[in-house]
Amino acid sequence: MGSPIKEKQSQVVFLKQRLNMFLDVLDAIEPENTELEDIDRLIEMIDELESKCREFQHRED
């Protein structure tokens, strides 16, 4: 695991990259072939993004 991201600009870049990864996964899903596990993984990705946002909010500059 890498070192904590403390600089606000780096945190924003990190979150943008994660959000783009989520959007890529979402775009790749075919509704006809989507299974419950796929939806669970999407929810997990959103939860991880939310957790990271809270973590960054509480870090000092």
C-alpha positions in Angstrom: 0.0 0.0 0.0 1.2 3.5 -0.8 1.7 6.4 1.6 -1.3 8.6 2.6 -2.3 11.3 0.1 -2.2 14.6 2.1 -2.2 17.2 -0.6 -5.7 18.4 -1.6 -4.9 18.5 -5.3 -3.6 14.9 -5.2 -6.7 13.8 -3.3 -8.9 15.3 -6.0 -6.9 13.6 -8.8 -7.1 10.3 -6.9 -10.9 10.6 -6.6 -11.3 11.6 -10.2 -9.4 8.5 -11.3 -11.5 6.2 -9.1 -14.7 7.8 -10.3 -13.5 7.3 -13.9 -12.8 3.7 -13.2 -16.3 3.3 -11.8 -17.8 4.9 -14.9 -15.7 2.6 -17.2 -17.1 -0.4 -15.3 -20.6 1.0 -15.5 -20.3 1.6 -19.2 -19.1 -2.0 -19.8 -22.0 -3.6 -18.1 -24.6 -5.1 -20.4 -28.0 -4.9 -18.6 -29.2 -8.2 -20.1 -26.2 -10.1 -18.7 -25.8 -8.3 -15.4 -25.9 -10.5 -12.3 -26.4 -9.7 -8.7 -22.6 -10.0 -8.1 -22.0 -7.2 -10.6 -24.4 -4.9 -8.9 -22.9 -5.7 -5.5 -19.4 -4.8 -6.9 -20.7 -1.5 -8.2 -22.2 -0.7 -4.7 -18.9 -1.7 -3.1 -17.0 0.7 -5.5 -19.3 3.5 -4.5 -18.9 2.7 -0.8 -15.1 2.8 -1.2 -15.3 6.2 -3.0 -17.5 7.5 -0.2 -15.2 6.2 2.4 -12.2 7.8 0.7 -14.0 11.1 0.5 -14.7 11.1 4.2 -11.1 10.1 4.9 -9.8 13.0 2.8 -12.2 15.4 4.5 -10.7 14.7 7.9 -7.1 14.9 6.9 -5.1 18.0 7.7 -3.6 20.1 4.9 
